[in-house]
């Protein structure tokens, strides 16, 4: 029998009481799912006190007042969102909902089919509790710039299959983050460009260009617009400093690059108990970022390129 700690706690927002009650019955056929609150529109949903304990919200995009798309924008950094609507899967609204960070889109009528209903429950559990199994799991944070992509490729390839999250800030031209994620997928990794509200899971998350990537205390990714930090957006310093709450769970690596991005961040992480590494400057196309990281703290260790996978693997085992 599932205990409370294993439950996926769900909120439902739908202006139809009949539809909301149906979704609640459908979800609670699985004893691992508990509906903890219902709302008729987005404003009511955002005001529910149960929002502080919910893992996931089910929202309809066609609601009066504050509709589903606006709710996604407001909720996505606090809990996962799945959309259930009468709209078609390939509708513009469905595509926008997924682009905003919704984890899945289901058609209400199709949920009458047992197989689709089961897929719905599985999606709720997966996206609602994906971080539960990561408590205590190491998190790898990598910062790189000029010359960093080849060692990053090799490292990710050697770490397969990934059993921990890997967050990457790579200085790239506009529009190239998607290409890097695809390249890492070709190398065998589960990789994607990070989206706001993504919950950490065993995959590679690449920071989008033009937005800073942060990690909040709930192990969710936040993407922030803002000025350049250490001359870059995204900035490695922003990511690394945001991960200080991980303590010894964090493993930071600064790869080849111009400038000093990452140096301030590894100093903060090293002082919080994290493992901090830098690619050996002599083997870098641009040695400046690793040199700055090594100068920032005596706790940052230089590692030859060929031994980076082993160094990360040892740190993971210690974590």
Helices and strands as residue ranges (DSSP letters): G 4-6, E 8-13, H 17-27, E 33-39, H 42-47, G 49-52, E 56-59, H 68-75, E 80-85, H 92-100, E 104-107, G 109-112, H 114-128, G 132-134, E 139-144, H 148-158, E 166-170, H 177-186, E 191-193, E 204-206, E 212-215, E 221-224, H 236-242, G 244-249, E 250-254, H 263-271, E 275-279, G 281-283, H 288-296, E 300-303, G 305-307, H 308-318
